[in-house]
């Protein structure tokens, strides 16, 4: 990490090609989080409003999504 006027800058480095998969995950982390956010919003909207899907199933999927996020220490709403 380097100190600059506006604060600390963190850099991630990956030895390629050995760590190509880890690099791709880090490079696309924001996209992945956006997909999870969209899924969460879709589930919430379908639970809140009438839907073609069974409410109990939607609630179970939402619960499982949050359990997985928590298990991997991922927070969507920060």
Buried (B, 14 or more C-beta within 10 A) or exposed (E): EEEEEEEEEEEEEBEEEEEEEEBEEEEEEEEEBEEBEEBBEBBEEBBEEEBEEEEEEBEEBBEEBBEEBEEEEBEBEE
